[in-house]
Amino acid sequence: MPHIAEVIVDVPVLQTNKPFHYEIPQEFEQRLVSGMRVVVPFGNGSRLVQGFVTNRFEASDYKGELKKIEQLMDLMPVLNTELIDLGEFMAKETYSFRISCYQTMLPAVLRAKYEKKITIVDDLEEEIFFEVFRGKQELPWEEVIDRDLVKLMLELKAQGKVEVNYEVKDKRTKKTIKRVTSTLSFEQLEEIREGLRANAKRQIALINVLQSIDSGEWLDVKRLNEEYGITLATINVAENKGWCELQDVEIYRDPFENAQIKATTALRLNPDQQIAYNKISNKMDENVHDVFLLKGITGSGKTEVYLQTISKVLDENLGALMLVPEIALTPQMVYRFKSRFGEKVAVLHSGLSEGEKYDEWRKINNGEASVVVGARSSVFAPLKKIGLIIIDEEHETSYKQEENPRYHARDIAIWRGAYHHCPVILGSATPSLESSARASKGVYTLLELKERANKKALPEVSVIDMREEAKKGNRSNFSLSLQAAIQDRLKKKEQSVLMLNRRGYSSFVMCRDCGFVLGCPNCDISQTLHMDTKTMKCHYCGHEENIPTICPKCHSKNIRYFGTGTQKVQEELQGLFPEARIIRMDVDTTRRKGAHERLLKDFGDKKADILLGTQMIAKGLDFPDVTLVGVINADTSLGLPDFRSAERTFQLLTQVSGRAGRAEKIGKVYVQSFNPEHYAIQYAKNHDYNSFYKREMHLRHLSDYSPYYFLVRISVSHENEMTAAKKIGEFIHFIQPALSDKAIILGPTPKSIARTHNRYHFQVIIKYKKEEALSNRLHELLANTQKDQAKGLFISIDSQPMNFI
């Protein structure tokens, strides 16, 4: 009786969440397991597509003749049982296809175009070595062309004699070093040395080194070259003569190998921290899943609670996931974790090279790392036994993926926590309204840290009315008060952090005679001036052109720069304080690998007096000499057409204020605003989260928004404006019968930026509390529109959207 595999196939124009049954050929029966990728025939023409094996059966209820699996793509599973189940949950919740969910879980090296080679790692029979591998150490996967060869490779893999090595664009994804050992005794080497010419200095040096090591000891070839001048060519000659043995040994790339990390020990917890630790610890002991909202003011010691609860997890031989929202936060957090847990820590975030990410993933998958620190996608880390999951700064919108599948890391973390019967900690000084509402209802367990760990007071916040500055004749980006405070810090040799919510040099270029603004030809948005490249750039589609000197419309030379960007502010700041050493940190200065870490290290080493940056500097950073924080334009996010704009403003101001006075020195914060009376700014000034929460919840209730209503946004785009408008109308007509009269439909309307990438965008938002038929109808819509998408229509269904622009 043939065995049956259940496969989720990847058919680009006709995706489906329905698995298909395939017969497992006899040669694969013993080795094929769930989580492997396979090549299968699909459709009438039996074209070959790839898929994921999600289950195995003894028999199928399919009445026709089953097609057979054509080929294996892996010799071992790339997904475990948990992640297979998680993909099914994700597809349902995010209105996407399981195949895209599974691909999202894998490191890029397993998703991108790649070559695979089978590498010999142990002695093979001569017949196999010469006939199959043709006397070479590697065999390209493409040459494993028939089933008998695949069966042989599966057997060799099971015996530990070969392994699969993935190569991306001809770059090795496994890093190796060469090492050498002696194959002769001390006396035999001595005889050889006596027969050498006196000028064979490198060979003599190699023999001296080989004589100095114990039998079976290996030496790093690179080190031999650096210390003794012994080249690889010399060693190759010696190996051919039988003096020594040379081999390649795989090593993991370590993004932090050059970092100087000092070991630390657990700190004494204050009463609030101890209560939080005890409650989380009790759930661990009971092996019970619970979600804790750890609400702690900035500097209250949330990280120490994380570290000590993870330490308990490791004592139980379990693993822990620690998510942070920004790449910028990762270096400091990794140092904290590496200093406490050493080699048990793996790091996963987009700032690593593809090879580094692959190595970190393999360390986790192989059980060599049990603590994972990283950004959003690290929530899929293949830990086998999880004892704790932590999401730091849980309110951050970067935890929501904006591309398909549109998952929120918080939802994935809670699902995995329930799967492993372990606690999940959501930490923040300014929790999202949704999380606070759930805590108030008892869905989450609230834990509070109400004072700073060092007993110091929160910094004093002064709100500067920039309208008054203008009346005084001050046209600078810096109020007189902030200028005086910066000068004072420079005299005291203390550091300042200045935040501007924009990158580039200026917002836009405008003609003062006719009002022309240089827009992007592909998008309904103005281009941004970048002085470092002397160009205008669109931050949406990437269009780039030269800076105009004459107005294209009226040909006037009276064209000027308007708005304020980080580059322009840096120039102005340097002009005001010529002696100041300034580090600018924004998207443009942190493009290169390792740039975040280098800039933050320079600032931490006091190589700069002022750190000027965008939102990425607002949270998580901890520098003891920072005593001044300045927010240059607090109003930026308040003017956005988004019901969360006040919440985000409050969170950002609170977070950036928390960067000041974190050690012994007293901190001071200046918030500059043209709208100083706004409640978000006033509550942030007083560090009053609870009052802000009550005020904002009242407004959300009046306007029927989250957390009182669930939201789903359906977006459509097309190169033809009428086609996009017509299609979204058809989709609403299709969905409406599944809704009750309690649901609220907003739209369809053009998006805030109606055109980008030469495509027109329309959206509709559905607000609802309980609509049992909606989910199925939306999945029908997703399946039914695939042919439209193949013809150039783009549709997205976003559950609980975080961004409305």
C-alpha positions, 0 to 999 in steps of 0.5 A: 500500500503506497504512503501518501504525502499532504502537500501545500503547493506553490502555484503563482497564479492559482494559490490555494490553502487546500493541501493536495495528496501525492503518492510517496515513491518507494525510494522516499518512503523511509526518509520523507518527513513533514516540513521537507520541500518537494517538487510535484507535478500539478495540473493537467499538463503536470507542470512541476512546482514546489511545495511543502509536505505538511503531513503523511498518511497511510491512505487517501480518500482521493478516488482518482489516480494519485500523482507521485512526488517527483523530487525532494528539495531537502534531505532534512525538514526546514519546518517543524510540526509547530511551524507547519501548524502556525502557518495554517493559523497565519493564513487564516488570520492574515488573509493570505496563503499558507505557502507564503506564510511558510516561505516567510518563516525561512531565512532568505538563503532557503527562499532566494535563488540558490544552488545546493551542493551535497558535501562529503563529510565522512569517508565513502565507499570508493565506488560511490566516491569515484562513480557518483562524486567523480572523486570530488568533495561536492556534487551539485544537487542538479546532478542528482537527477534520478530517484535512485540517486536521491535515495542514495543521498538520503541514506548517506545523509542518515549515516552522517556521511554527507550534508547539504550546503546551500549557496546563494549567488555563488557565495558560500553560506557556510564559512570554513577555515583551513587547519592542519595537523601532523601525520608523522611522529617527532622523530620522522619529522626530524629526519625530514628536516635534516634532509632539507636545504638550509634555504627551505626556511618555510618548510623548516618553520612548518616542521618546527611547528608540527613538532611542537604540537601534540598528536591529533592537535590541529592548527589554524592555517591563517594563524600559521601565516600571520605568526610564522609566515607559513603559506598555504602553498607550503602546507599543500606541498607538505600534505602532498609529501605526506607530512601533514593533513589539511582540512576545511572546518565549518565555523559559524559567522559571528556578527559580534566576534570582535565585540568586547563583551564583559560578563555580568551577573544578576542585579538585586531586584527592587520590590516591583521587579520582584513581584513581576518576576515572581508572578511570571516565574509561578506560571513557568513552574505551573507550565501555564500559558499567560500573557503579562503586560509589563508596564514600566516607566522608562528606566524602571528595569524591565530588561533586568526582569527579562534577563532573570526570567530567561535565566530561569528558563535556561535552568530548565533547559528551555529556550527563550525568544526576545523581540525588539522593534528596531535594528537600532535597539538590537546592538545594545540589547544583544550586548546585555544578553550576550554579557549575561548568557554568552554563546547561548544567544543567537541574533536575528535581524535584517542588519546581518548579512545573508550568511550571518542570518543563515548561520544564526538560524542553523545554530537555533535549528541545531539546538546550539543557541537557546536565547534568540534576540531579534526583530519582527521575523525572529518570532519564527525562530525554530526553537524546539522547546520554548519556555518564555517569549518577550516582546519589548516595546510592544506598542511599536508599529514595526511589529506589524508586517506591511507586506503579505502575509500581514502578520503582527508579531504579538499575535504570533508570539501569543500563539506560540506561547499557547502552543508551548504552555509558556508565558508571554511578556509584553513590555512597554512604558507606553503600552498600545491602547489595545493591550491596556484595554485587554489588561483592564478586562483581565485578558492580559495580566498587568504588572507595573514598575512604577519607579526607576531602578536607580530611584532617580526621578523622571526628567523634567519636561519643558514644552516650548511654544515655537509660535512665541519664538517666531514672534521674538524673531527666532527663525531657527529650528532651535528655540533659545531655551534649547540652544542655551541648554545645549551650550550648557551641556557642551561646557559640562562635557555632557551629552545631548540627544536631539530628535527630528521626525524626518530624514533628508535635507528639506521636505520639498522644493518650491517656487516662490513666484508661482508656488510650483512644488517639485513632485515625483512623476510616479507618485502623488508626493513631493520629492525630498532634497538630499544634499549628500548626493546633491539629488531630489529623491522620492521616498516611495518609489525611489525616483531620483533627479537633479536639484532644479535651479530654475522653476520648470513651470514659470522658469523663475530662479526664485526656487527655495527649499522648505521644511526641515530634514536631518541633514539641514538641521545638522548644518544649522546645529554645526553653525550654532555650535562649531565646537560640537561633535555631532553624529547624525543617525537616520535611514541615510547614514545607517544603510551600510551593514553595521552602521547602527552599531558603529554610530551608537558605539561612537556615541557611547564612547563619547566620541560625539557630544550630540546624537541627532536622529529620527525616531530610531533614537527615541527608544531603548537606548541607554547612555549614562552621560545623556542629560539633555533630550530635545524634540525639535518638531513634536507636531509631525505625527499629530497632523497625520490622517490616522486615528492613532496619531495622538497615541503615537505622538504621546508614545514617541515623546514619552520614549525619547524623554526617557533617554535623559537622566538614566544614570546619576546625573539629572536629565532635562527634556525640551519639547518644541511644538507649534501646538503645545496645548494638545493633550498628547503633548501635555500628558507626555510632559507630565509622564501621565500615561493613565490620564492619556489612556482614559482621554484617548479611550473616550475619543476612540469610543465616540469615533467607533475605533479600535479597541472598541471595534475590529478593523479590516482594510481592503486596498486595491491598486492598478495602473488605470484609475478607473479600473481600480475604482471599479474593482473595489466597488465590485469587491464591496458589493461582494462582501456586503451580504456577509455583514450585519447592519451593525458593521460600519463601512468607510469608503471606498475612497482614494488613499491619502497618497492616491498614486505611487509607483504609477499606480492608483490606490483605493481603500475601504475600511470595515469596522465590526465587533462580531461578524461570523461570516466576514472571515470566510467571505474575505478568504473567498475574495482572496481566492477569486481575485487571483486571475485579476491579480495576474492581469495587473490588479493588486489587492490586499486584505489587512486585518487590524491595520497599523498604517492608514496613509 
